[in-house]
Amino acid sequence: MADNDLIIPVKLILDFTLVNLNSNNKPFTITIPAKTVGKVLSVWKPIKVGSNYKWTFTWSTSLSDSSKYLNLKNYSLPFFKHSSIKLTQKPGGIFSHKGVFAYDFAMPIGTPILAAKSGRVVMVKDDSSIGGNDKNFLNQANYVCIYHADGTVANYAHLNTKGVLVREGEFVNQGQLIAYSGNTGYADGPHLHFELLNTGTATQAIGLDWKTLSGDILTIKPVLGKWYKQLTRLLL
């Protein structure tokens, strides 16, 4: 069975191997609804009663809801246009974004962070005051996670100590001030890590339409190379 005490759905991937046991299903992926207690995932019964049996299993979870229709249009840049902000790592970047659809924006500590899309705040952390270029700091990043109507979740990470301005359960509008940037967690310098989480099959093929304050639209697709320079120029 599985419990989900969050206010949003969670995707669960369950894989298992059985010896002398029958299962009512095969390894699978399932969305666990918000505030769920005792969700039955799988039932196993002995094949030969009286003989030894065993099992091994692995599981992983991720935020968001794969049953929703993705709407990846009109994401605003998560900050005011500023001459000191540059894109330093793109989705799939070799430093820390391998297999991750995330953007790193270098910015001074204390830069205002805006909601890229309207949604509900589902997780926050802002009590950390440490960070550095060491994986031992991975769990020390301050963050805000916002759940969108299309089932995706945006993660804004490495925020400043006590720099989060919203709380769990609060609804925020696109462009609303939600936090201030910092240098907490696993980071090689002050920056904002913006990551879009999605549980659908298109996770690694997502392209965002970033909308600038001037109304310009820049479509970013990870399969193309030139978007990186385009966005960098746009932010200067």
HUNOR-V360211 format. One record per backbone hydrogen bond with DSSP energy under -0.5 kcal/mol. NH is the residue of the N-H (numbers start at 1). CO is the residue of the C=O. If there is no record, write none. Layout:
# HUNOR-V360211
nh=NH co=CO
nh=NH co=CO
This chain:
# HUNOR-V360211
nh=2 co=39
nh=4 co=36
nh=10 co=32
nh=11 co=62
nh=12 co=30
nh=13 co=60
nh=14 co=12
nh=14 co=28
nh=15 co=58
nh=17 co=56
nh=19 co=54
nh=22 co=45
nh=24 co=43
nh=28 co=14
nh=30 co=12
nh=32 co=10
nh=32 co=30
nh=33 co=31
nh=35 co=6
nh=36 co=4
nh=36 co=33
nh=39 co=2
nh=40 co=38
nh=45 co=22
nh=47 co=20
nh=49 co=47
nh=51 co=48
nh=54 co=19
nh=56 co=17
nh=58 co=15
nh=60 co=13
nh=62 co=11
nh=64 co=9
nh=65 co=151
nh=68 co=65
nh=70 co=68
nh=75 co=209
nh=76 co=116
nh=77 co=211
nh=79 co=77
nh=85 co=82
nh=86 co=84
nh=86 co=106
nh=88 co=86
nh=88 co=104
nh=89 co=104
nh=92 co=97
nh=92 co=100
nh=93 co=90
nh=97 co=93
nh=100 co=97
nh=102 co=100
nh=103 co=194
nh=104 co=89
nh=105 co=192
nh=106 co=86
nh=106 co=104
nh=107 co=190
nh=110 co=181
nh=111 co=108
nh=113 co=179
nh=114 co=78
nh=115 co=176
nh=119 co=172
nh=120 co=147
nh=121 co=170
nh=122 co=145
nh=123 co=145
nh=125 co=143
nh=132 co=185
nh=134 co=132
nh=137 co=134
nh=138 co=135
nh=140 co=137
nh=141 co=138
nh=142 co=159
nh=143 co=125
nh=144 co=156
nh=145 co=123
nh=146 co=154
nh=147 co=120
nh=148 co=152
nh=151 co=148
nh=153 co=197
nh=154 co=146
nh=155 co=195
nh=156 co=144
nh=156 co=154
nh=157 co=155
nh=157 co=193
nh=158 co=142
nh=159 co=142
nh=160 co=180
nh=162 co=126
nh=163 co=160
nh=165 co=178
nh=166 co=178
nh=169 co=121
nh=170 co=167
nh=172 co=119
nh=175 co=115
nh=176 co=173
nh=178 co=113
nh=179 co=113
nh=180 co=163
nh=181 co=111
nh=182 co=158
nh=182 co=191
nh=184 co=158
nh=185 co=130
nh=187 co=132
nh=187 co=185
nh=191 co=182
nh=192 co=105
nh=193 co=157
nh=194 co=103
nh=194 co=192
nh=195 co=155
nh=195 co=193
nh=196 co=101
nh=197 co=153
nh=197 co=195
nh=203 co=200
nh=205 co=202
nh=206 co=203
nh=208 co=220
nh=209 co=72
nh=210 co=208
nh=210 co=218
nh=211 co=75
nh=212 co=210
nh=212 co=216
nh=215 co=212
nh=218 co=210
nh=220 co=208
nh=221 co=219
nh=222 co=206
nh=224 co=221
nh=228 co=225
nh=230 co=226
nh=231 co=227
nh=232 co=228
nh=233 co=229
nh=234 co=230
nh=235 co=231
nh=236 co=232
nh=236 co=233
